[in-house]
């Protein structure tokens, strides 16, 4: 291969790394020899969460490890500082004198901490807050007999540094020159609330205080701060400067590149400096007279440059109004746009310690949002602030969290996409399916919980435009789920290939394959991992566990009714301990064990099954749990044995697959401690029997369940629930929960009552038979998997080695393992 | 850490162990590769790394087609990647690498690829 031209990346911080990732994604590693320089000894790490370095377990701040660089063909030179940049010769020279000729050079040298020009800042025990080396030096100093610290600076960086000092066990004082904390982002009211909350953590706050010198002992140690003639000096053992940053632009200055008035390398919208072969990104760049000190705009710059080098000359850096949501010292702080305007709605609640402000412009448009103590309304309102949209009529209710934004506000919270943006994308782009909306707006590409809402908005817009709305499952099947269910039931087809061949087109997709697999399962078609069925399953059903964001899985054994023996708890605990799994109690009264790799799943389940547990089906669109209160056996108010009924229900419906998950609950009296009215099927005890509620759920759109029948005896109750569930499974749309199904089915709950109680459609016998077959053929999927070497053989991370995914990294938080 | 020799074919298992329309991950040096066999018998290999979620999971996605083009859908956020080219159909700026794969008398061989599809 001919020698490739060199792409030199100076600086290996978070933005430098992001550029390398984007460069790899754009295929630049094939076209260029990429050489990355970092002057710190370790590859780029998560500087934003630097204070996590002092977590109990020495928090892992790692991003990409050195193997990632090597695997992607990037030469990484660590501990290597670039001494000179010659834009005429197009060379860089490192501190060992080695010369490298580049075709393109990316400056990502970041920033250095600002230290005020006062005496004593070079004393031993005075530090800046920037690198892991800084933190290690602070820790070494602090553990040698320090008890107090002062942090200079009460902004974002200062509060992070205060958190680090607190974690070192030092009594900490934050000293800020401005009259309030986070003076740039917050107004006085918000600053005051933040200050109270910071002080509640035992951190002292001194605002409006300028330091004039670091006091030093005769042997050159920092012993305190002079804070003006009128105030006594502040005695401390350690001083941290975290009062802002300055662009690290010396290399560019020496090279003769244009420098901004307030520092930083001047760049155009394409992030090009005054030299056509040098780009600058991140905190070293000065764009439109401004240096951006947050990581998000730096990431955007990295992406723009990678795209431009790949040939997309339309890519430009267009910073949006800043919107930031973060936790500082565990306190929610969220800001978007401006903190002051022509007028504002302000809710300053000293009881709950929250401050909410919606800032309005001259025309009543939203220009800013400030939240301290509770960032809840951020999703609904930050989009309006960034877009400068008119304030909605219920702005006050949105701000106080009384109302949710519906589709007028944010539809997709993961990517902050508003209903208005989705609607205009549909109209302007002529979009006709949800996939196109996802590609165009990114809505629905996060957790996916807004997909039904996107579907509804799409339907409304298409109907409004007079277009036909397809109700088909996906591009491979024109039928609705309900129609396909009837096809499968009547024809007895149990193979996807045959179904697609006779009633659909193509190879199928991630929508129709699991939907068809679920229908096969609802109609009792044997083990879900046998034969062709295995290839249809979503990864959760394929590995009988719930995939998590890092690709590991969670394990939930069934605990019927939430009743468990001490021995059972110990057995779960021992498994969790032996496999180092993260434990969390679920809302459905069971225990979630997280962090298992594919190869560990059978080993974990062998132990759990030995201890008498079975699959909890938490991974399936299936019956999940039957939650219960303690009921009449113990409770002085209980009128029926709710635990016994919950166990009976859970064992009856375990493993039942459905269009969506199904949750049940049983309360032993009208006090309703099991929250049955928020479940798909809720049972509440009465003096005379049981009341049956259906169609409730929590989730994105909480719904109360509706009363279906009153005072049922246990036998009639079971028969009614049997028919209700089977009728739902037959007629609901894909991913439609019982609440939406009851809203959309013609005739609503009265129709469903007529079908399941009065047998108005003559279906009762069929529905009963379907459920009887389910109950008779149930088997624990995990036990059946462990008993079969063919099924078991799939549980490997790699075909060619027994090791688990080597790229998985974890941190220890509050004594447990979490994804890094 | 040494660079993987991109010219070497690495045996990662038996072709018969590949399920039809389902993926399998293999470790080639320190690079994770997802290998798939389709209903027509063709074999494909792309990165196992999902550039959107950052997790190594593409081998565990559902195989299907979009408008006739064979794809795998990431099991995390469901974006589709074209098996033949590595192109991401839902975000053209985030392609994955395609790798060479072949069957040699029942043995499944993989060679790391260098080609990333044209973006856009």
Boltz contact constraints between the chains, C-beta under 6 A:
constraints:
  - contact:
      token1: [A, 25]
      token2: [B, 51]
      max_distance: 6.0
  - contact:
      token1: [A, 25]
      token2: [B, 94]
      max_distance: 6.0
  - contact:
      token1: [A, 26]
      token2: [B, 119]
      max_distance: 6.0
  - contact:
      token1: [A, 27]
      token2: [B, 116]
      max_distance: 6.0
  - contact:
      token1: [A, 30]
      token2: [B, 114]
      max_distance: 6.0
  - contact:
      token1: [A, 66]
      token2: [B, 1]
      max_distance: 6.0
  - contact:
      token1: [A, 67]
      token2: [B, 1]
      max_distance: 6.0
  - contact:
      token1: [A, 67]
      token2: [B, 30]
      max_distance: 6.0
  - contact:
      token1: [A, 70]
      token2: [B, 1]
      max_distance: 6.0
  - contact:
      token1: [A, 70]
      token2: [B, 3]
      max_distance: 6.0
  - contact:
      token1: [A, 71]
      token2: [B, 30]
      max_distance: 6.0
  - contact:
      token1: [A, 71]
      token2: [B, 31]
      max_distance: 6.0
  - contact:
      token1: [A, 310]
      token2: [B, 119]
      max_distance: 6.0
  - contact:
      token1: [A, 439]
      token2: [B, 90]
      max_distance: 6.0
  - contact:
      token1: [A, 445]
      token2: [B, 77]
      max_distance: 6.0
  - contact:
      token1: [A, 506]
      token2: [B, 65]
      max_distance: 6.0
  - contact:
      token1: [A, 507]
      token2: [B, 64]
      max_distance: 6.0
  - contact:
      token1: [A, 507]
      token2: [B, 65]
      max_distance: 6.0
  - contact:
      token1: [A, 508]
      token2: [B, 64]
      max_distance: 6.0
  - contact:
      token1: [A, 509]
      token2: [B, 64]
      max_distance: 6.0
  - contact:
      token1: [A, 510]
      token2: [B, 62]
      max_distance: 6.0
  - contact:
      token1: [A, 510]
      token2: [B, 73]
      max_distance: 6.0
  - contact:
      token1: [A, 510]
      token2: [B, 78]
      max_distance: 6.0
  - contact:
      token1: [A, 513]
      token2: [B, 62]
      max_distance: 6.0
  - contact:
      token1: [A, 535]
      token2: [B, 19]
      max_distance: 6.0
  - contact:
      token1: [A, 535]
      token2: [B, 21]
      max_distance: 6.0
  - contact:
      token1: [A, 535]
      token2: [B, 22]
      max_distance: 6.0
  - contact:
      token1: [A, 539]
      token2: [B, 60]
      max_distance: 6.0
  - contact:
      token1: [A, 539]
      token2: [B, 75]
      max_distance: 6.0
  - contact:
      token1: [A, 547]
      token2: [B, 75]
      max_distance: 6.0
  - contact:
      token1: [A, 550]
      token2: [B, 55]
      max_distance: 6.0
  - contact:
      token1: [A, 551]
      token2: [B, 55]
      max_distance: 6.0
  - contact:
      token1: [A, 551]
      token2: [B, 56]
      max_distance: 6.0
  - contact:
      token1: [A, 551]
      token2: [B, 57]
      max_distance: 6.0
  - contact:
      token1: [A, 798]
      token2: [B, 25]
      max_distance: 6.0
  - contact:
      token1: [A, 798]
      token2: [B, 26]
      max_distance: 6.0
  - contact:
      token1: [A, 798]
      token2: [B, 27]
      max_distance: 6.0
  - contact:
      token1: [A, 799]
      token2: [B, 12]
      max_distance: 6.0
  - contact:
      token1: [A, 799]
      token2: [B, 13]
      max_distance: 6.0
  - contact:
      token1: [A, 799]
      token2: [B, 24]
      max_distance: 6.0
  - contact:
      token1: [A, 799]
      token2: [B, 26]
      max_distance: 6.0
  - contact:
      token1: [A, 800]
      token2: [B, 12]
      max_distance: 6.0
  - contact:
      token1: [A, 800]
      token2: [B, 13]
      max_distance: 6.0
  - contact:
      token1: [A, 800]
      token2: [B, 26]
      max_distance: 6.0
  - contact:
      token1: [A, 801]
      token2: [B, 27]
      max_distance: 6.0
  - contact:
      token1: [A, 805]
      token2: [B, 56]
      max_distance: 6.0
  - contact:
      token1: [A, 807]
      token2: [B, 56]
      max_distance: 6.0
